[in-house]
Amino acid sequence: MSSYRVFIAADVIASLKACKRQEQLLITRLFDELANDPHRAGDYVERDEIGRPIQVLIISRQSVFFWADHAVNEVKILDLKPAGA
């Protein structure tokens, strides 16, 4: 299986910059892992406005929201929020 491309929303980058360095490293490592395993399930699923399942992974104290667009071999990182927010 080939790696998927990972697209990260601009506001996710801004939120990531506000995280502690150790959290940044864990989260960016997760992005690499998702590129290599785009079928990875989240800790839970939310639905977006069109009903698409959005995977949510808790890492450190953050929630990473993403979905894999298998039609174009891309993982879309949509949001990064403090866990429990």
N, C-alpha and C positions, 0 to 999 in steps of 0.2 A: 504494500500500500504506500502510495506517495504522500508526502506531506501536503497539508492544506496551507493556504496563505491565511494569515491572521490580520484582520482589520480591526483597528482600535478607534473608537469614537474619541474625538478631540477632548471632550469633557472628562473622559476616563483618564487621559494623559494628565490633565490638570489635577484630578483627584489623586492619581498615583504619586505625583510630585509632593503632595501634602503628607504622604505616608512616611513612616520611619524607614530608613535605609534597608533594614532587615526585611520588612514587609514588602518593600519594592522588589527586592531580589526574589522572594517567594512568589510574588504575583507574576513577575516577568517570566520566571521559570514555568509557572502554570501556563502562560501563553504559548511557550515552546511545546509543552506537553500536549496542549490542545491541538497544535498543528500536526503533531504526530499521531494523536488519538482523538480525532474529531467526533467519534461516537461516544465519548465519555459522558456519562450521566452526571448531572448535578446532584447536590444534596436534596434539592427539591426543585419543582417546576412551577413557574408562573406563566400566565398567558398574556400576550401582548394585545393591542387593540384589534387585531384581525384574527385572534385566536391561536396564533402560532405559539408553540411551546418554547419558552425561554428557560434554559437551564440556569440554575443558581448554585454556585459553589462557594462554600465558606472556606476562606483561607486566612489564617491568622485572625485578625479582627475585622476582616473585610468580606463583603459579598460581591462576587464577580458574576455578572449577568451576561450570558452569551447564547448564541445559537449557531449551529453548523448548517451552512447552505451547501448541501451535497451536490446540487446541480452545477455549481461553479467551483467546487473544492475550496471553500472559504469558511473560516470561523469568524464570526462577527462578535466582537466584544462591545457590548452596548452600554454597560454601566458598572460603576464601582462605588459601593456605598458601605458605610460602617455596618457590620453585621447587626441584625436586629432593628435596623432603621426602616 
